[in-house]
Amino acid sequence: MTFRVTALTSLLALSAGMASAEMNFNRIASFPTPLNMAEGEDRSRTTSAEIIAATKDGMTLAYTDSPLEALGLIDITDPANPQPLGNIALGGEPTSVGIVGQTAFVGVNTSESYTDPSGKLLVIDIATREITGECDLGGQPDSVAVAKDGSFVAVAIENERDEDLGDGRVGQMPAGDLVLVDAADGAADCASLQHVALTGLAEIAPEDPEPEFVDINSLGEVIVTLQENNHLVVVSKEGEVLNHFSAGAVDLEGIDVDEERALTFNAAQPGRKREPDAVKWIDDDHFAIANEGDMDGGSRGWTIFTKDGSVAYEAGVSFEYAVIEAGHYPEKRSGNKGVEPESIETGTFGDTPMVFVGAERSSIVGVYDVSDLSAPVLTQLLPSGIGPEGYVAIPERNLLVSANEEDLVEDGGVRAHVMIFEYQEAPARYPMLTSAGLREDGKPVGWGANSGMVADGDFIWAVNDSFYAMQPSIFKIDPSETPAKIVDVIRVTRAGQPAQKLDMEGITLDGEGGFWIASEGRTDRVVPHALYHVNAEGEIEDEVGLPSELMAVERRFGFEGITKVGNTLWMAVQREWGDDPENHVKLVAYNIETGDWGAVAYEKAAPETGWVGLSEIVARGDSFYVIERDNQIGAAAVTKKIYRIPAAEMVPAPLGGELPVVSKEEVRDMIPDLKATGGYVLDKVEGLAIMEDGTAWVSTDNDGVDDHSGETMFFTIGKL
């Protein structure tokens, strides 16, 4: 069962839908999971939101929190203002949750080892927060599903393998199976528990099935994914295996398989096993799978099967291509499984049946209209937190909710979040920037880690930073479209080859069709602090190193913006260098005619946490504008501002001596702008471009989707 995918589905529906559809999903709130810790608890502990479910009335969410061994509860009576309801201790690692009415059925892993797996099914009254029942599952649970009529619970007993043994291959005992437990009136009948053997079915390691995910249709039929075995099994509510078949494979062409710090979609993977993770019924005859992959596979897309084993639809590379064009491609996962679709949710909103495909490594979800099961239409891409693991659709309230498991507290990053989206009569707010339709052959143009910007007539030029060290690029953006569109790409080269050792953080026009680019530099990585003159074709024509007076005091955080006034280039230094007073940085000047250097000093805010620095500089009229920001994210963010400096004060003094300190006036606090899409405050506000009519555009840097949600905000703040 192999499918070759060469012709790609058009993304015109996606682009058109974002511009004109009456109904769209938009994020309206984000809930950080540390809020569910009780007063006095250590909120610096790692927490998570993995699998999520909702009560029947849609007013309460319950999510599994593996690090805290708890079930977290959220009140979404007002979905735009979610409130913490606290955590319920479970005495083990929760793996999944299903809800009927106000009763939660939670699978809990209590295994002491891979060879001695154990687990339990807890029954919890959400209203009272009491554990009302407990069944010994006889193995390590993964996914839990509850029949729509509440009559029974299905649990995938994975008994996962030890990836450090036997090259991490399946074939490690004890084997997993499927558990069925009768339920009624908010209680589980543990005496009815039966184990359904799934051995001898798959071609791959038939002696060791590892069930991954389960779902139940309205007929009481259970669909089970055996991810490592690349197999699918349909089981009746009585425990009879009704059908089983291979998940098959896909021939992938035009993908990126190398982690070379460039976005190159020119490789192939023939016969790539799907190895599905999540599965959800669409109707009583069809189900959708997310082809994340594990040992030998991961086809980077998703598939609709009928329960007789035939394929109704195969996404191939089309989903990944859409993610690439939205700037969410995780280059550092190219050698693994690309965007790694992991989650699947289904639901009917209005009269439209929908499938939601969550890409774990890209932190994004695709919204598909599956009115025609043989030709689903991608209508939207929604931004999520880092590592979306589970989704729940609540059509009765026009809500979609994502649970995002990554908590980067140890690295000073963003916390785990639950995000809420509303299906509303409004334009789609995301993505804000896309490269869709740039190439006539249908191949995607990837982008990300955008830093400096400059306006040029009706367009904006932007550069990526050193994350894409092997593919330094200048992007031409048309901000008049919704979303804004990348309409051209210039690759920066030296002697015809991709330029090496660049860390492009600023760009300005040279007045002759080319550009001046500021490279931040990092001497410990042999990346020079420098200015580069680049022609219209992207070839570097001249390199200007820093003078000895600056190199003697340089530190890692160098130029983070560049602008040109007459023959003078002005660069903003991000943070203090060796001779700067505390909380002062340099605005450095370089005369391209005389070669003279100079600077003024700029006083920045004292950081409350972390550091504060400059990220951009733009000259316009009788003023200079800078972005001043801290390196904090989410609720910890304080400083994300634009300041104005009088041009009359920008008179460079000689280097090496005391510098005059320029005055500044706050123009814009951007924290409200960064909250406007219902997400957490992104840390790296790095690009500012001012059009001829004074309209200012701002962009954020998504760090190449590495320990980052991949979300790029590109928005206007009106006329300055």
ABEGO torsion letter per residue (X at the ends): XBBBBABBBBAAAAAAAAAABABBBBBABBBBAAAABBBGBBAABBBBBBBBBBBAAGABBBBBBAAAGBBBBBBAABAABBBBAEBBBAGEBBABBBBBEABBBBBBBABABAABBBBBBBBBBAAAGBBABBBBAGEBBBBBBBBAAGABBBBBBAGBBBAABGGGBBGBOBBBBBBBBBBBGGBBBAAABBBBBABGABABGAABBBBABBBBBAAGBBBBBBAAAGBBBBBBAAGBBABBBBAEBBBBBGBBABBAGBBBBABBBBGBBAGBBBBBBABAABBBBBBAEBAABGAGBBBBBBAAGBBABBAEAAAAAAAAAAGABBAAAAABAEAGBABBBBEBBEABBBBBBBBAAAGBBBBBBAABAABBBBABBBBBBBGBABBBBBAAAGBBBBBBABBAAAAGBBBBBBBBBBBBBBBBAOBABBABGABAAGBBBBBEGBBBBBBBEABBBBBBBAABAABBBBBBBBAABOBBBBABBBBBBBGGBBBBGBBBABBBBAGAGBBBBBBAEBAAAGBBBBBBBBBAAGBBABBBBBBAAAAAABBABBBAEBBBBEABBBBBBABBBAABBBGBBBBBBBBAAAGBBBBBBBBBBBBABEBBBBABBBBBEABBBBBBBBABBEAABABBBBBBBBAAABBBBBBGBBBBBBBBBBABBAAAAAAAAGBBBBABBABBBBBAAGBBBBBBBAGGGBGBAGBBBBBBAEBX
